[in-house]
Amino acid sequence: MEAIWQWGLDLIRTIQLVHGPALDAIFKAITFMGEEEFFLILLPLVFWCVDFAWGTRLAFVYLFSPYVNTVFKDLFAHPRPFELDPAVKLHDVRGYGLPSGHAQSAVVVWGIIAARFHKAWLWVVAILLMVLIGFSRVYLGVHFPTDVLGGWVVGAVLLASYLALDPRIETWLKRMGLSVQLALAVAVPLVLLLLYPSNDTASAMAVMMGMGVGVALTRQVVPFSTGGPLWQRAVRFLVGAIVLLALYLGFKLTFPGEGEPLYFVMRVVRYALVGLWVALGAPWLFRRLRLASSE
């Protein structure tokens, strides 16, 4: 692997010959489109303002993606470029390098979005974003080109699996009663977390758990329509996002920090509550404020 890493470092150094404050800012903005905070904005937007059912499926596949990514990263335990040459580091990251989580998530999320709307131009945009997000990781010196390629490959496998299995799973779940749906919403992410416990898998599986419970209850208790005039959707998203941000930051400040007692357990609780708000709390509030109607 040393020869491949050396080739990657040489390529990164060549790319960075033209780097500067303006380009750094541009590629940091592009790389943000593959980070947790960005999807914390995008996924609720789909949930609340575009299509609740499809948003659910998109969110579950996205949340499963970092779980798979974490397992592979720990399995390969490949270094980051800046660990071999600190001079190439233009951005702060942690953990192992292969496969790139940003590249993987870009393929999964933007691929599902493009497949949903069946527009050729949207596929062009999606592929462009996949390439740019992957390239930004190399430019910033946080991933070798092989890390990005690995992320694209894993993301493509997850995307293909979703496109093949989604209709069958959707039909199967609709046959299940509420109690079975709630049991699956708790059991599946909990089992996955117990199989591979880490901070990263805890956050993804906890959100999946809270969101799964919330989706099942919302469909039965507070079904709502994502339709409505543009102003209503905008206000709905603004209200929901403000509360979501308050919960996300508030829990982070008040719950135990890393290294403190019960940190891991409370991390699971914190992210589960965030998922529950997105899928249940927000729809309930939208109905109460007359920002959404029933389906």
CORUR-V357936 format. One record per residue. N is the residue number from 1. RES is the residue in three letters. SS is DSSP state (h for helix, s for strand, l for the rest). PSI is psi in whole degrees, -180 to 180 (999 if undefined). D_CENTER is the distance of its C-alpha to the mean C-alpha in Angstrom with 2 decimals. Layout:
BEGIN
n & res & ss & psi & d_center
N & RES & SS & PSI & D_CENTER
N & RES & SS & PSI & D_CENTER
END
This chain:
BEGIN
n & res & ss & psi & d_center
1 & MET & l & -23 & 29.46
2 & GLU & h & -39 & 31.26
3 & ALA & h & -39 & 32.49
4 & ILE & h & -42 & 29.05
5 & TRP & h & -38 & 27.66
6 & GLN & h & -40 & 30.77
7 & TRP & h & -43 & 30.30
8 & GLY & h & -42 & 26.71
9 & LEU & h & -41 & 28.09
10 & ASP & h & -41 & 30.85
11 & LEU & h & -43 & 28.52
12 & ILE & h & -44 & 26.39
13 & ARG & h & -39 & 29.69
14 & THR & h & -45 & 30.92
15 & ILE & h & -41 & 27.90
16 & GLN & h & 0 & 28.18
17 & LEU & h & -26 & 31.84
18 & VAL & h & 10 & 30.92
19 & HIS & l & 154 & 28.36
20 & GLY & l & 177 & 29.19
21 & PRO & h & -42 & 27.89
22 & ALA & h & -49 & 27.12
23 & LEU & h & -39 & 25.27
24 & ASP & h & -45 & 23.40
25 & ALA & h & -41 & 22.22
26 & ILE & h & -48 & 21.24
27 & PHE & h & -25 & 19.16
28 & LYS & h & -35 & 17.53
29 & ALA & h & -41 & 16.58
30 & ILE & h & -43 & 15.26
31 & THR & h & -26 & 13.27
32 & PHE & h & -28 & 11.73
33 & MET & l & -1 & 10.06
34 & GLY & l & 9 & 7.82
35 & GLU & l & 163 & 7.27
36 & GLU & h & -42 & 5.67
37 & GLU & h & -35 & 8.57
38 & PHE & h & -44 & 8.19
39 & PHE & h & -21 & 5.24
40 & LEU & h & -21 & 7.48
41 & ILE & h & -47 & 10.06
42 & LEU & h & -49 & 9.12
43 & LEU & h & -46 & 8.05
44 & PRO & h & -34 & 11.17
45 & LEU & h & -44 & 13.15
46 & VAL & h & -45 & 12.82
47 & PHE & h & -49 & 13.53
48 & TRP & h & -24 & 16.48
49 & CYS & h & -9 & 17.96
50 & VAL & l & -67 & 17.45
51 & ASP & l & 111 & 17.31
52 & PHE & h & -46 & 16.52
53 & ALA & h & -47 & 16.96
54 & TRP & h & -37 & 14.99
55 & GLY & h & -35 & 12.12
56 & THR & h & -47 & 12.27
57 & ARG & h & -42 & 12.13
58 & LEU & h & -45 & 9.27
59 & ALA & h & -42 & 7.16
60 & PHE & h & -40 & 8.88
61 & VAL & h & -42 & 8.46
62 & TYR & h & -43 & 4.71
63 & LEU & h & -31 & 5.43
64 & PHE & h & -29 & 8.43
65 & SER & h & -50 & 7.39
66 & PRO & h & -26 & 7.11
67 & TYR & h & -50 & 10.13
68 & VAL & h & -41 & 11.94
69 & ASN & h & -43 & 11.28
70 & THR & h & -42 & 12.76
71 & VAL & h & -46 & 15.62
72 & PHE & h & -42 & 16.49
73 & LYS & h & -48 & 16.41
74 & ASP & h & -31 & 18.77
75 & LEU & h & -46 & 20.80
76 & PHE & h & -35 & 21.56
77 & ALA & l & 44 & 21.69
78 & HIS & l & 144 & 22.12
79 & PRO & l & 166 & 22.81
80 & ARG & l & 156 & 21.36
81 & PRO & h & -42 & 23.85
82 & PHE & h & -12 & 24.85
83 & GLU & h & -25 & 25.90
84 & LEU & h & -29 & 28.56
85 & ASP & l & 95 & 29.33
86 & PRO & h & -21 & 28.29
87 & ALA & h & -20 & 29.59
88 & VAL & h & -4 & 26.64
89 & LYS & l & 118 & 24.08
90 & LEU & l & 5 & 22.95
91 & HIS & l & 149 & 19.71
92 & ASP & l & 128 & 18.85
93 & VAL & l & 172 & 16.46
94 & ARG & l & 167 & 16.99
95 & GLY & l & -178 & 17.04
96 & TYR & l & 173 & 18.03
97 & GLY & l & -40 & 17.51
98 & LEU & l & 127 & 17.44
99 & PRO & l & 163 & 15.21
100 & SER & l & 120 & 13.16
101 & GLY & h & -35 & 9.47
102 & HIS & h & -47 & 9.21
103 & ALA & h & -40 & 11.52
104 & GLN & h & -48 & 9.97
105 & SER & h & -36 & 6.53
106 & ALA & h & -44 & 9.05
107 & VAL & h & -44 & 11.24
108 & VAL & h & -55 & 9.14
109 & VAL & h & -53 & 7.83
110 & TRP & h & -28 & 11.10
111 & GLY & h & -43 & 13.15
112 & ILE & h & -41 & 12.50
113 & ILE & h & -45 & 13.24
114 & ALA & h & -40 & 16.31
115 & ALA & h & -32 & 17.47
116 & ARG & h & -39 & 17.38
117 & PHE & h & -8 & 19.74
118 & HIS & l & 43 & 21.99
119 & LYS & l & 129 & 22.91
120 & ALA & h & -41 & 24.07
121 & TRP & h & -31 & 23.35
122 & LEU & h & -34 & 19.71
123 & TRP & h & -38 & 19.44
124 & VAL & h & -46 & 21.15
125 & VAL & h & -44 & 18.72
126 & ALA & h & -47 & 15.69
127 & ILE & h & -39 & 17.50
128 & LEU & h & -43 & 18.56
129 & LEU & h & -41 & 15.09
130 & MET & h & -45 & 14.16
131 & VAL & h & -46 & 17.46
132 & LEU & h & -43 & 17.33
133 & ILE & h & -43 & 13.99
134 & GLY & h & -44 & 15.37
135 & PHE & h & -36 & 18.74
136 & SER & h & -33 & 17.64
137 & ARG & h & -35 & 16.67
138 & VAL & h & -46 & 20.18
139 & TYR & h & -42 & 21.88
140 & LEU & l & -3 & 20.62
141 & GLY & l & 22 & 21.94
142 & VAL & l & -8 & 18.92
143 & HIS & l & 143 & 18.71
144 & PHE & l & 155 & 21.53
145 & PRO & h & -36 & 21.58
146 & THR & h & -30 & 21.52
147 & ASP & h & -43 & 18.21
148 & VAL & h & -44 & 16.71
149 & LEU & h & -43 & 18.71
150 & GLY & h & -41 & 17.51
151 & GLY & h & -42 & 13.81
152 & TRP & h & -42 & 14.95
153 & VAL & h & -49 & 16.99
154 & VAL & h & -42 & 14.54
155 & GLY & h & -40 & 12.03
156 & ALA & h & -38 & 15.20
157 & VAL & h & -44 & 16.24
158 & LEU & h & -41 & 13.16
159 & LEU & h & -46 & 13.52
160 & ALA & h & -39 & 17.25
161 & SER & h & -43 & 16.98
162 & TYR & h & -48 & 15.03
163 & LEU & h & -32 & 17.62
164 & ALA & h & -38 & 20.42
165 & LEU & h & -21 & 19.64
166 & ASP & h & -49 & 18.05
167 & PRO & h & -39 & 21.53
168 & ARG & h & -44 & 23.05
169 & ILE & h & -41 & 20.51
170 & GLU & h & -45 & 20.56
171 & THR & h & -42 & 24.35
172 & TRP & h & -43 & 24.58
173 & LEU & h & -34 & 22.53
174 & LYS & h & -24 & 24.65
175 & ARG & h & -18 & 27.70
176 & MET & l & 147 & 26.59
177 & GLY & l & 172 & 27.93
178 & LEU & h & -42 & 26.09
179 & SER & h & -39 & 27.03
180 & VAL & h & -41 & 25.64
181 & GLN & h & -43 & 22.32
182 & LEU & h & -41 & 22.09
183 & ALA & h & -43 & 23.19
184 & LEU & h & -39 & 20.58
185 & ALA & h & -33 & 17.79
186 & VAL & h & -45 & 19.05
187 & ALA & h & -45 & 20.43
188 & VAL & h & -56 & 17.80
189 & PRO & h & -32 & 15.04
190 & LEU & h & -43 & 18.04
191 & VAL & h & -44 & 19.69
192 & LEU & h & -39 & 16.72
193 & LEU & h & -41 & 16.49
194 & LEU & h & -32 & 20.25
195 & LEU & h & -33 & 20.28
196 & TYR & l & 79 & 18.10
197 & PRO & l & 127 & 17.96
198 & SER & l & 169 & 16.38
199 & ASN & h & -41 & 14.71
200 & ASP & h & -44 & 11.31
201 & THR & h & -30 & 11.73
202 & ALA & h & -45 & 13.22
203 & SER & h & -45 & 10.46
204 & ALA & h & -46 & 8.01
205 & MET & h & -32 & 11.21
206 & ALA & h & -44 & 12.65
207 & VAL & h & -42 & 10.16
208 & MET & h & -41 & 10.62
209 & MET & h & -52 & 14.28
210 & GLY & h & -40 & 14.74
211 & MET & h & -40 & 13.05
212 & GLY & h & -45 & 15.12
213 & VAL & h & -44 & 18.22
214 & GLY & h & -43 & 17.70
215 & VAL & h & -46 & 17.35
216 & ALA & h & -43 & 20.43
217 & LEU & h & -39 & 22.42
218 & THR & h & -43 & 21.58
219 & ARG & h & -30 & 22.89
220 & GLN & h & -36 & 26.03
221 & VAL & l & -49 & 26.70
222 & VAL & l & 59 & 25.30
223 & PRO & l & 138 & 24.40
224 & PHE & l & 158 & 23.73
225 & SER & l & 138 & 23.61
226 & THR & l & 0 & 21.03
227 & GLY & l & -169 & 24.05
228 & GLY & l & 167 & 26.52
229 & PRO & l & 161 & 27.68
230 & LEU & h & -41 & 25.49
231 & TRP & h & -38 & 26.69
232 & GLN & h & -41 & 25.76
233 & ARG & h & -40 & 22.17
234 & ALA & h & -45 & 21.99
235 & VAL & h & -40 & 23.57
236 & ARG & h & -47 & 21.41
237 & PHE & h & -41 & 18.19
238 & LEU & h & -47 & 20.00
239 & VAL & h & -49 & 21.24
240 & GLY & h & -40 & 18.06
241 & ALA & h & -37 & 16.12
242 & ILE & h & -46 & 19.07
243 & VAL & h & -42 & 19.13
244 & LEU & h & -45 & 15.41
245 & LEU & h & -41 & 15.89
246 & ALA & h & -43 & 19.14
247 & LEU & h & -46 & 17.77
248 & TYR & h & -49 & 14.92
249 & LEU & h & -38 & 17.54
250 & GLY & h & -46 & 20.42
251 & PHE & h & -38 & 19.18
252 & LYS & h & -36 & 18.28
253 & LEU & h & -33 & 21.85
254 & THR & h & -27 & 23.71
255 & PHE & l & 162 & 22.22
256 & PRO & l & 141 & 23.45
257 & GLY & l & 170 & 22.21
258 & GLU & l & 132 & 21.48
259 & GLY & l & -17 & 24.78
260 & GLU & l & 159 & 26.21
261 & PRO & l & 142 & 27.31
262 & LEU & l & 14 & 24.89
263 & TYR & h & -48 & 21.89
264 & PHE & h & -45 & 19.85
265 & VAL & h & -45 & 20.92
266 & MET & h & -25 & 20.29
267 & ARG & h & -42 & 16.78
268 & VAL & h & -45 & 16.13
269 & VAL & h & -44 & 18.06
270 & ARG & h & -50 & 16.37
271 & TYR & h & -31 & 12.79
272 & ALA & h & -40 & 14.47
273 & LEU & h & -36 & 16.34
274 & VAL & h & -47 & 13.42
275 & GLY & h & -38 & 12.11
276 & LEU & h & -37 & 15.81
277 & TRP & h & -47 & 16.34
278 & VAL & h & -44 & 13.79
279 & ALA & h & -22 & 15.25
280 & LEU & h & -52 & 18.82
281 & GLY & h & -47 & 19.97
282 & ALA & h & -48 & 19.05
283 & PRO & h & -39 & 20.60
284 & TRP & h & -45 & 23.60
285 & LEU & h & -40 & 24.06
286 & PHE & h & -40 & 23.83
287 & ARG & h & -42 & 26.54
288 & ARG & h & -37 & 28.65
289 & LEU & l & 4 & 28.54
290 & ARG & l & 34 & 29.32
291 & LEU & l & -5 & 26.31
292 & ALA & l & 151 & 25.52
293 & SER & l & 170 & 27.84
294 & SER & l & 162 & 27.73
295 & GLU & l & 999 & 26.75
END
